[in-house]
Amino acid sequence: MSDRKEQVLDAAIAVLGTKGLRALTHRAVDAQAGLPEGSTSNGFRTRETLIGGILDRLVDLETALWQRLAGQRPPHSLEEFAQLIAAMVGEVTGPARALTLARHAIFHEAAFQPELQRKIRVARQRLAGWGEPWLAQFGSTAPQADFLTMLALLDGLVAIQLACPEPGFDPTPSILTALRGMRSA
């Protein structure tokens, strides 16, 4: 991806994650990126192509975030795995909050756009390629089903923290409880 496209998509994520879906216009992205008017529409002619590009960029950014966290301290125990997942939840509801809000807006839009649904499905399968083996490593007897359960738990924890932030929020106990339950199932 070119530097200019990344600049445009990062600006679009900032608009989407700080002002919402209604504020996402080519003109707003140009202003956020500090580019001449018309720059965004040169690379993304329609709003749908812009939203598709945003989703691709979000997947890249969140993958890099996960790899940075997991690469710092690969988990060797169930407790460390829970802490790693909790660190990711803390990151996406804290420093990467705008990124997560942008993802939530894209997910809402996906309900009406089959192409976005397809892209989300592909990204989820890629994520499952990492998550399912770790769940199996830590004792899950049904890693595919448990992976979907874990995603649901994490999505819920993230949504609640985004909507009503709690100081000192620590999702580790909830995550660890779920992981332990997957081991004994």
C-alpha positions as CSV (number, residue, x, y, z in Angstrom):
1,M,0.0,0.0,0.0
2,S,1.3,3.4,-0.9
3,D,2.2,6.0,1.8
4,R,-0.5,8.3,0.4
5,K,-3.2,5.6,0.7
6,E,-2.1,4.8,4.2
7,Q,-2.3,8.5,5.1
8,V,-5.8,8.7,3.7
9,L,-7.0,5.5,5.4
10,D,-5.4,6.5,8.7
11,A,-7.2,9.9,8.5
12,A,-10.4,8.1,7.6
13,I,-10.0,5.9,10.7
14,A,-9.5,9.0,12.8
15,V,-12.6,10.6,11.4
16,L,-14.7,7.5,11.9
17,G,-13.3,6.7,15.3
18,T,-13.7,10.2,16.7
19,K,-16.8,11.5,14.9
20,G,-18.7,8.5,13.7
21,L,-20.0,7.1,10.5
22,R,-22.2,10.1,9.6
23,A,-19.1,12.3,9.6
24,L,-17.2,10.1,7.2
25,T,-17.0,12.0,4.0
26,H,-14.2,12.4,1.4
27,R,-13.9,16.0,2.3
28,A,-13.6,15.3,6.1
29,V,-10.9,12.7,5.4
30,D,-9.0,15.2,3.2
31,A,-9.2,17.8,6.0
32,Q,-8.1,15.3,8.6
33,A,-5.1,14.2,6.5
34,G,-4.1,17.7,5.6
35,L,-4.5,16.9,1.9
36,P,-5.9,19.0,-0.9
37,E,-9.7,18.6,-1.5
38,G,-10.3,15.7,-3.8
39,S,-7.3,13.6,-2.7
40,T,-9.4,10.9,-1.0
41,S,-11.8,10.6,-3.9
42,N,-8.8,10.1,-6.2
43,G,-8.0,6.8,-4.4
44,F,-11.4,5.9,-3.2
45,R,-14.1,7.0,-5.7
46,T,-17.1,5.9,-3.7
47,R,-18.0,5.8,0.0
48,E,-18.2,2.0,-0.3
49,T,-14.7,1.7,-1.6
50,L,-13.4,4.0,1.1
51,I,-15.1,1.9,3.8
52,G,-13.7,-1.3,2.3
53,G,-10.2,0.3,2.3
54,I,-10.7,1.3,5.9
55,L,-11.6,-2.2,6.9
56,D,-8.5,-3.6,5.2
57,R,-6.3,-1.0,7.0
58,L,-8.0,-1.8,10.3
59,V,-7.2,-5.5,9.9
60,D,-3.5,-4.5,9.2
61,L,-3.3,-2.2,12.2
62,E,-5.0,-4.6,14.6
63,T,-2.9,-7.5,13.3
64,A,0.3,-5.5,13.9
65,L,-0.9,-4.6,17.4
66,W,-1.6,-8.2,18.3
67,Q,1.7,-9.3,16.9
68,R,3.5,-6.6,18.9
69,L,1.8,-7.7,22.1
70,A,2.1,-11.5,21.5
71,G,5.7,-11.1,20.3
72,Q,6.7,-9.4,23.5
73,R,5.7,-12.2,25.7
74,P,4.3,-15.4,24.1
75,P,2.1,-17.1,26.7
76,H,3.4,-20.3,28.4
77,S,0.4,-20.8,30.7
78,L,-3.3,-20.3,30.8
79,E,-2.8,-17.3,33.1
80,E,-0.3,-15.7,30.8
81,F,-2.6,-16.3,27.9
82,A,-5.5,-14.5,29.8
83,Q,-3.1,-11.6,30.6
84,L,-2.1,-11.3,27.0
85,I,-5.7,-11.2,25.8
86,A,-6.5,-8.7,28.6
87,A,-3.6,-6.5,27.4
88,M,-5.1,-6.5,23.9
89,V,-8.5,-5.5,25.4
90,G,-6.8,-2.8,27.4
91,E,-5.0,-1.5,24.3
92,V,-8.1,-1.4,22.0
93,T,-10.2,0.3,24.7
94,G,-7.4,2.7,25.7
95,P,-4.7,4.0,23.4
96,A,-6.3,2.4,20.3
97,R,-9.9,3.4,21.2
98,A,-10.5,5.4,18.0
99,L,-9.3,2.4,16.0
100,T,-11.8,0.2,17.8
101,L,-14.7,2.6,17.5
102,A,-13.9,2.8,13.7
103,R,-14.0,-1.0,13.6
104,H,-17.4,-1.1,15.3
105,A,-18.8,1.5,12.9
106,I,-17.5,-0.6,10.0
107,F,-19.1,-3.8,11.5
108,H,-22.4,-1.9,11.7
109,E,-22.1,-0.9,8.0
110,A,-21.3,-4.5,7.2
111,A,-24.8,-5.6,8.1
112,F,-25.9,-3.9,4.9
113,Q,-22.9,-4.7,2.6
114,P,-22.1,-8.3,1.6
115,E,-18.6,-7.4,0.5
116,L,-17.7,-6.1,3.9
117,Q,-19.2,-9.2,5.4
118,R,-16.9,-11.3,3.2
119,K,-13.8,-9.3,4.2
120,I,-14.8,-9.7,7.9
121,R,-15.2,-13.4,7.5
122,V,-11.8,-13.7,5.9
123,A,-10.2,-11.7,8.7
124,R,-12.0,-13.7,11.4
125,Q,-10.7,-17.0,9.8
126,R,-7.2,-15.5,9.8
127,L,-7.6,-14.7,13.5
128,A,-8.9,-18.2,14.2
129,G,-5.7,-19.5,12.7
130,W,-3.8,-18.0,15.6
131,G,-6.5,-18.3,18.3
132,E,-7.7,-21.9,17.9
133,P,-4.2,-23.5,18.2
134,W,-3.5,-21.5,21.4
135,L,-6.9,-22.5,22.9
136,A,-6.0,-26.1,22.1
137,Q,-2.5,-25.7,23.6
138,F,-4.1,-24.5,26.8
139,G,-6.6,-27.4,27.1
140,S,-9.6,-26.6,25.0
141,T,-11.3,-29.8,23.7
142,A,-13.3,-27.8,21.2
143,P,-11.0,-24.9,20.0
144,Q,-13.2,-23.9,17.1
145,A,-16.3,-23.4,19.2
146,D,-14.4,-22.0,22.1
147,F,-12.7,-19.5,19.8
148,L,-16.2,-18.1,18.8
149,T,-17.2,-18.0,22.5
150,M,-14.0,-16.1,23.3
151,L,-14.6,-13.6,20.5
152,A,-18.1,-13.0,21.9
153,L,-16.8,-12.5,25.4
154,L,-14.1,-10.1,24.2
155,D,-16.5,-8.2,21.9
156,G,-18.8,-7.7,24.9
157,L,-16.1,-6.6,27.2
158,V,-14.8,-4.1,24.7
159,A,-18.2,-2.8,23.8
160,I,-19.1,-2.2,27.5
161,Q,-15.7,-0.5,28.2
162,L,-16.1,1.7,25.1
163,A,-19.6,2.8,25.9
164,C,-19.1,3.3,29.6
165,P,-15.4,3.4,30.5
166,E,-14.5,2.2,34.0
167,P,-11.2,3.4,35.5
168,G,-9.1,0.5,36.5
169,F,-10.9,-1.8,34.1
170,D,-9.3,-5.3,34.2
171,P,-10.9,-8.0,32.1
172,T,-8.3,-10.6,33.2
173,P,-10.6,-12.4,35.7
174,S,-13.5,-12.8,33.2
175,I,-11.1,-14.0,30.5
176,L,-9.4,-16.4,32.8
177,T,-12.8,-17.8,34.0
178,A,-13.9,-18.4,30.5
179,L,-10.6,-20.0,29.5
180,R,-10.7,-22.3,32.6
181,G,-14.2,-23.3,31.6
182,M,-13.1,-24.3,28.1
183,R,-10.5,-26.6,29.6
184,S,-12.9,-28.5,31.7
185,A,-15.7,-28.7,29.1
